[in-house]
Amino acid sequence: MSVTRARPGSAARPQTGAQSGGFTLIEVMVALVVLSVGLLGMGKLLLWSAHSNDSAYLRGQATELAYEILDNMRANRAQAVVQAYDTPYASSGTNPGNGVCVTAPCAAATLAGYDIYAWKQRLAQALPSGQGQIVTAGTPTTATITVQWDDAAAQSIFARSGPGPAPMTVVLETVL
């Protein structure tokens, strides 16, 4: 049974259910696909942003730690000039003993050893696979402080071919 309605000035036309407005199933599916792609893109952008923020935080920590040992070297300049602060990456520093240089004053050479030991400990705690190297040379004495860490988590979001990501490095070079 069809219902007819007449408009003023027009002929009556039958109206059926096929002419009713609304979304079809295909239109809904296309809208869901477009929405899904947009949400996946936003998720990837959020993930990339979080990794970049982590990388920047670690770079800031490395810079702060490099300036920390430089301040210690300037405070104990006589030992820094005779290369008492020089240390390779592989060294973990030597613990001068519990409480030495913390609870009581100590000799300048012992203080240099303690500074290196404490600095290496902080590098290992603050940075993933964190390690540092100090080299002093020349007249006037120039100190080169290098801090290195593993930033693979942040670098893994970028598509790379070949070997794994290189360690990140901060180099601070100054005249003592």
Stockholm file with secondary structure:
# STOCKHOLM 1.0

chainA/1-176         MSVTRARPGSAARPQTGAQSGGFTLIEVMVALVVLSVGLLGMGKLLLWSAHSNDSAYLRGQATELAYEILDNMRANRAQAVVQAYDTPYASSGTNPGNGVCVTAPCAAATLAGYDIYAWKQRLAQALPSGQGQIVTAGTPTTATITVQWDDAAAQSIFARSGPGPAPMTVVLETVL
#=GR chainA/1-176 SS CCEEECCTTSCCEEECGGGCCSCCHHHHHHHHHHHHHHHHHHHHHHHHHHHHHHHHHHHHHHHHHHHHHHHHHHHTHHHHHTTTTCBCTTCCCCCCCTTTTTTSCCCHHHHHHHHHHHHHHHHHHHSTTCEEEEEEETTTTEEEEEEEECCHHHHTTSCCCSSCCCCEEEEEEEEC
#=GC SS_cons         CCEEECCTTSCCEEECGGGCCSCCHHHHHHHHHHHHHHHHHHHHHHHHHHHHHHHHHHHHHHHHHHHHHHHHHHHTHHHHHTTTTCBCTTCCCCCCCTTTTTTSCCCHHHHHHHHHHHHHHHHHHHSTTCEEEEEEETTTTEEEEEEEECCHHHHTTSCCCSSCCCCEEEEEEEEC
//
